[in-house]
Amino acid sequence: MTHTSDPAEEEPQVRQQATAADQARIFQAGRDQNIAERDLHIHTGRQRKVFVKYLVQLPRSIKVVLLLLLCVALIAGGGWIASRWILPEVAPTYRTQFLVDTARGTGPRGLADVAASMRTTVGNSGDSDALSLRAFGGACGESDNTRRLTDFATGERPELVRAAEGLRAAGEPTLVRGIVEAVQDFSRPFDLAATQMNRVIVITRHGTDACDDDIAFVENEIRERIRAAGLRLEFRLIGYQVPKAQRERLRRIAAGARAPDPVLADTPQELQTAVDWYANDEPVMRGARKVIDALNPAAEQVDAAVRAIDGGRFEAAEKHLGTARGADARVSSVLEDLAGRTKKATESDIHARAARLRDRQRRVIAAAGELLDAERSGAAGSSYHRAAYRRAADAYNTEVEALNMTLAKLRDAAPVAS
């Protein structure tokens, strides 16, 4: 017998089933949007109102603290990004200040020679070097007895050349005050620090200071100022036609600045050679040495890898080659700086040879890796890979010798301290 249910009795059961179906339903995009919005409002509206209520009721002091913490986090994050990625890209490689003597006794001809040497030096300078000019000479105790004539600048530097050409002789030699203020110039806020070195190149016609007769005090004062600045700061002193009676005191001042003995130039050509060598050739020498110093340990790792291959220690060989490959990144930034120092034929040649040396080492490492793979797999052609490695190593060694000879010639051309 068929049982017929009363519709009134079935209604709660049907409603319950419909409700369960609605809860399991996945709304389709577009068609069910209004339903979704309606249900979202129904099910979450209360919780949203409660959340807003508690947010509004936060004490003002807590809101201020949270806002300050957010600002500090944003500033710190932005500062880290700037210091880690942005500033190193725009910072100068070297910051060099020329400190020039304009005291009486220098004479118009002497200052013209200084200006000519500056014109040549600035024209040969590296693309990423920041150069500035400061003069000294005046009355003791006066604020203008040393003057910063140009700020540090990269790229074209016509302002510096014009300032050098406009130098006029006046006052007494105030060398110590000039050196002290030059140190301060490297500590000014918001200046970009050099990625490699800060330098002061002093060009003076005097070996004495009119305001400080106690040379021991002068030495200590210079040292203390440099130490207080907390900088990696190099001094190079060039005495141009300095009287013989003052040369020993100039050496003492150089010692106070922890500089090499001063170069004493007597002719305009000697002056130009000395200024240009310190400003441009010496950084090229240093850059080339950095390339060699980075590649030499890598070459030793390759040699160790080949010895490990010969002994069947393949894992050790792989480790040595991995270490050797890490030198490439350290060399790239130095080569980039050398590429901006190719105004003269010698500097261009050194850059080209250093770049070739890096490329030769890449080939040596690759050849050693191929030899390792052949020996590890027991391939019959390992002798071919060994010969290829030997050719790559010979080409690398030849390039090392050529670069060393070129650097030796540049070093022999350096001005000799007297």
C-alpha positions in Angstrom: 0.0 0.0 0.0 1.3 3.3 -1.0 1.8 5.8 1.8 0.9 9.4 1.1 2.4 12.0 3.3 0.8 15.1 4.4 2.4 18.1 2.8 2.3 20.0 6.0 4.3 17.2 7.7 6.9 17.2 4.9 7.6 20.9 4.9 10.1 21.0 7.8 12.0 18.1 6.3 12.1 19.7 2.8 13.2 23.0 4.3 16.0 21.3 6.2 17.3 19.5 3.0 17.1 22.8 1.1 19.1 24.6 3.7 21.8 21.9 3.7 22.0 22.1 -0.1 22.4 25.9 -0.1 25.2 25.5 2.4 27.1 23.1 0.2 26.6 25.1 -2.9 29.5 26.9 -4.8 28.3 30.2 -6.2 29.0 30.7 -9.9 30.6 33.9 -10.9 28.2 36.5 -12.2 25.0 34.6 -12.0 25.1 34.2 -8.2 26.8 37.5 -7.3 23.8 39.1 -5.7 23.1 36.0 -3.7 26.8 35.8 -2.6 26.8 39.5 -1.6 23.5 39.0 0.3 24.7 36.0 2.2 28.1 37.6 2.9 26.2 40.6 4.4 24.0 38.3 6.4 26.8 36.1 7.8 29.7 38.5 8.3 28.0 41.9 8.9 28.0 41.5 12.6 31.6 40.5 12.9 32.6 43.5 10.8 30.8 45.9 13.0 32.4 44.4 16.1 35.9 44.7 14.6 35.4 48.4 13.6 34.0 49.1 17.1 37.2 47.7 18.8 39.5 49.5 16.3 37.9 52.8 16.9 38.2 52.3 20.6 42.0 51.9 20.6 43.7 54.5 22.9 45.2 57.4 21.0 48.6 56.7 22.6 48.7 53.2 21.2 47.6 54.5 17.7 50.5 57.0 17.8 53.0 54.3 18.8 51.8 51.9 16.1 52.1 54.7 13.5 55.6 55.6 14.6 56.7 52.0 14.5 55.3 51.7 11.0 57.2 54.8 9.9 60.4 53.6 11.5 60.1 50.3 9.7 59.5 51.9 6.3 62.4 54.3 6.8 64.7 51.6 8.0 63.7 49.4 5.1 64.2 52.2 2.6 67.5 53.1 4.1 68.7 49.5 3.9 67.7 49.2 0.3 69.4 52.5 -0.5 72.6 51.6 1.3 72.7 48.1 -0.1 71.7 48.6 -3.8 71.3 52.3 -4.8 74.2 54.2 -3.1 77.0 51.8 -4.2 75.9 52.3 -7.8 76.2 56.1 -7.7 79.0 56.5 -5.2 82.4 57.6 -6.5 85.2 55.1 -6.7 87.8 57.6 -5.4 87.2 61.0 -3.8 90.3 63.2 -4.4 90.8 66.7 -3.2 93.7 68.8 -4.5 95.0 71.1 -1.8 97.0 73.9 -3.4 99.4 76.5 -1.9 98.5 80.1 -2.9 100.7 81.9 -0.3 103.1 84.7 -1.3 106.3 83.4 -2.8 104.4 81.0 -5.0 104.4 83.6 -7.8 102.1 83.9 -10.8 104.3 81.5 -12.9 104.2 78.9 -10.2 100.4 79.0 -10.0 100.1 78.9 -13.8 102.2 75.7 -13.7 99.9 74.3 -11.1 96.8 75.2 -13.1 98.3 73.5 -16.2 99.0 70.3 -14.3 95.5 70.3 -12.9 94.0 70.8 -16.4 95.9 67.7 -17.7 95.1 65.6 -14.6 91.4 66.4 -14.6 91.2 65.5 -18.2 92.8 62.1 -17.5 90.7 61.3 -14.4 88.5 58.3 -14.0 84.8 58.6 -14.9 83.6 57.6 -11.4 86.2 59.8 -9.5 84.9 62.7 -7.5 87.3 65.6 -7.5 87.4 68.9 -5.5 89.8 71.8 -5.0 90.9 73.6 -1.8 93.5 76.4 -1.5 95.5 77.5 1.5 97.4 80.7 2.2 96.4 83.8 4.3 96.7 85.3 7.7 97.0 83.3 10.9 93.7 83.0 12.7 91.6 84.2 9.8 88.8 82.0 8.6 89.7 82.4 5.0 93.3 81.3 5.2 92.1 78.1 3.6 89.2 78.0 1.2 87.2 75.2 -0.4 86.9 76.3 -4.0 84.8 73.5 -5.6 82.7 70.6 -4.2 83.3 67.0 -5.1 82.0 66.3 -8.6 82.2 63.5 -11.1 81.9 63.7 -14.9 83.0 66.9 -16.6 84.8 69.2 -14.2 85.2 72.6 -16.0 84.5 74.4 -12.7 87.5 72.9 -11.0 89.8 73.8 -13.9 88.5 77.4 -14.0 89.0 77.7 -10.2 92.6 76.4 -10.6 93.3 78.9 -13.4 91.9 81.7 -11.2 94.3 81.1 -8.2 96.2 84.2 -7.0 99.1 84.4 -4.6 98.4 86.1 -1.3 99.1 85.7 2.5 101.3 83.3 4.4 101.5 79.5 4.1 98.9 78.0 6.3 99.5 74.4 5.3 98.5 72.7 8.5 95.1 74.5 8.6 94.6 73.5 5.0 95.2 69.9 5.8 92.9 70.0 8.9 90.1 71.5 6.9 90.7 69.1 4.0 90.1 66.2 6.4 86.8 67.8 7.5 85.7 68.1 3.8 85.5 64.3 3.7 83.2 64.2 6.7 80.4 66.4 5.6 76.8 65.1 5.9 75.0 63.6 2.9 78.3 63.3 0.9 78.7 59.9 -0.8 81.6 58.0 0.6 84.2 56.6 -1.9 83.8 52.9 -2.5 87.6 52.5 -2.6 89.6 55.4 -1.2 89.5 59.1 0.0 92.6 61.0 -1.0 94.2 64.5 -0.5 96.9 65.5 -3.0 98.9 68.5 -1.6 100.7 70.8 -4.0 102.9 73.2 -2.1 105.7 75.7 -2.7 106.5 75.8 1.0 107.7 73.2 3.6 106.8 75.4 6.6 103.7 76.7 8.2 103.6 80.4 9.2 101.3 79.8 12.1 102.8 76.6 13.7 106.5 76.5 14.3 106.4 73.4 16.5 106.7 70.5 14.0 106.0 67.9 16.7 102.7 69.6 17.5 101.9 69.8 13.8 102.5 66.1 13.3 100.3 65.2 16.3 97.6 67.6 15.2 97.3 66.1 11.8 97.3 62.6 13.1 94.5 63.4 15.7 92.3 65.1 13.0 92.6 62.1 10.7 91.9 59.6 13.5 88.9 61.6 14.7 87.4 61.7 11.2 87.4 57.8 11.2 88.2 57.7 7.5 90.3 55.7 5.2 92.2 58.8 4.0 95.4 58.9 2.0 97.7 61.9 1.7 100.2 62.5 -1.2 102.5 65.5 -0.9 104.2 67.2 -3.9 106.6 70.0 -3.2 107.1 72.3 -6.3 110.3 74.3 -6.2 110.4 74.1 -2.4 113.5 75.7 -0.9 116.0 73.2 0.3 116.0 74.6 3.8 112.3 73.7 4.1 112.3 70.2 2.6 113.0 68.4 5.9 110.0 70.0 7.6 107.8 69.1 4.6 108.9 65.4 5.2 107.9 65.7 8.8 104.5 67.1 7.8 104.1 64.1 5.4 105.0 61.8 8.2 102.3 63.4 10.4 99.7 62.6 7.7 101.1 59.0 7.4 102.0 59.8 3.8 105.0 58.7 1.8 107.9 61.1 1.6 107.0 64.1 -0.6 107.9 64.2 -4.3 110.0 67.2 -5.0 109.4 68.6 -8.5 111.6 71.4 -9.9 110.1 71.8 -13.5 106.6 72.2 -14.8 106.9 68.7 -16.5 108.0 67.1 -13.3 105.1 68.7 -11.5 102.6 67.5 -14.1 104.0 64.0 -14.0 103.7 63.8 -10.2 100.2 65.2 -10.0 98.9 63.0 -12.8 100.6 59.9 -11.5 99.2 60.2 -8.0 95.7 61.2 -9.2 95.3 58.7 -12.1 98.1 56.2 -12.6 98.3 55.1 -9.0 94.6 54.1 -8.9 95.2 52.1 -12.1 98.1 50.3 -10.5 96.0 49.6 -7.4 93.1 48.3 -9.5 95.3 46.0 -11.6 96.8 44.7 -8.4 93.3 43.9 -7.0 92.5 42.0 -10.2 95.7 40.0 -9.8 95.2 39.5 -6.1 91.7 38.1 -6.7 92.7 35.8 -9.6 95.9 34.4 -8.1 94.1 32.5 -5.3 91.6 31.2 -7.8 94.5 29.9 -10.0 95.8 28.1 -6.9 92.4 26.5 -6.4 92.4 25.3 -10.1 95.8 23.8 -9.6 94.6 22.0 -6.4 91.5 20.8 -8.4 93.7 19.2 -11.1 95.9 17.5 -8.5 92.7 16.1 -6.9 91.5 14.9 -10.3 94.9 13.1 -10.8 94.4 11.4 -7.4 90.9 10.3 -8.1 89.4 12.7 -5.5 86.6 14.0 -7.6 84.5 15.6 -4.8 87.5 17.6 -3.6 88.2 18.7 -7.1 84.6 19.9 -7.5 84.9 21.9 -4.2 88.2 23.6 -5.4 86.6 24.6 -8.7 83.6 26.0 -6.9 85.8 28.2 -4.8 87.7 29.3 -7.9 84.5 30.4 -9.7 83.8 32.8 -6.8 86.6 35.1 -7.8 84.9 36.3 -10.9 82.3 38.5 -9.0 85.1 40.2 -7.0 87.0 41.1 -10.2 84.0 42.5 -12.2 83.6 45.8 -10.2 87.4 46.5 -10.4 87.4 46.0 -14.1 84.4 48.4 -14.4 86.4 51.0 -12.6 89.5 50.4 -14.8 87.3 50.8 -17.9 86.7 54.4 -16.9 90.4 55.0 -16.7 91.4 54.6 -20.3 92.2 58.2 -21.2 95.8 57.4 -21.7 97.3 54.6 -23.8 99.1 52.9 -20.9 95.9 52.8 -18.7 93.9 51.5 -21.7 96.4 48.7 -22.2 96.3 47.7 -18.5 92.5 47.6 -18.5 92.5 45.4 -21.7 95.1 43.0 -20.3 93.4 42.7 -16.9 90.1 41.9 -18.7 91.8 39.3 -20.9 93.4 37.8 -17.8 89.9 37.4 -16.3 88.7 35.8 -19.5 91.7 33.4 -19.7 91.0 32.3 -16.1 87.3 31.6 -17.0 88.5 29.3 -19.8 91.0 27.6 -17.4 88.2 26.9 -14.9 85.9 25.6 -17.6 88.6 23.4 -19.1 89.4 21.9 -15.6 85.6 21.3 -15.2 85.5 19.4 -18.5 88.5 17.4 -17.5 86.8 16.5 -14.2 83.6 15.4 -15.9 85.6 13.2 -18.4 87.7 11.5 -15.6 84.7 11.0 -13.4 82.7 9.3 -16.2 85.7 7.2 -17.3 85.4 8.5 -20.9 88.1 7.5 -23.3 88.6 11.2 -24.4 90.0 12.4 -21.1 93.5 12.9 -22.7 91.9 15.4 -25.1 90.4 17.4 -22.2 93.7 17.3 -20.4 95.5 18.8 -23.4 92.8 21.4 -23.7 93.3 22.3 -20.0 97.1 22.6 -20.5 96.6 25.0 -23.5 94.2 27.2 -21.4 96.6 27.2 -18.5 99.6 28.2 -20.8 97.5 31.1 -22.3 96.6 32.3 -18.8 100.3 32.2 -17.7 101.3 34.2 -20.8 98.8 36.9 -20.0 99.9 37.1 -16.4 103.5 37.8 -17.6 102.3 40.4 -20.1 100.3 42.3 -17.4 103.2 42.1 -14.9 105.5 43.7 -17.5 103.1 46.5 -18.3 102.6 47.3 -14.6 106.4 47.3 -14.1 106.8 49.9 -16.8 104.1 52.1 -15.2 105.7 51.7 -11.8 109.1 52.7 -13.2 107.5 55.9 -14.5 106.3 56.9 -11.0 107.8 60.1 -9.5 110.6 59.3 -7.0 110.2 60.8 -3.5 113.3 62.9 -2.6 
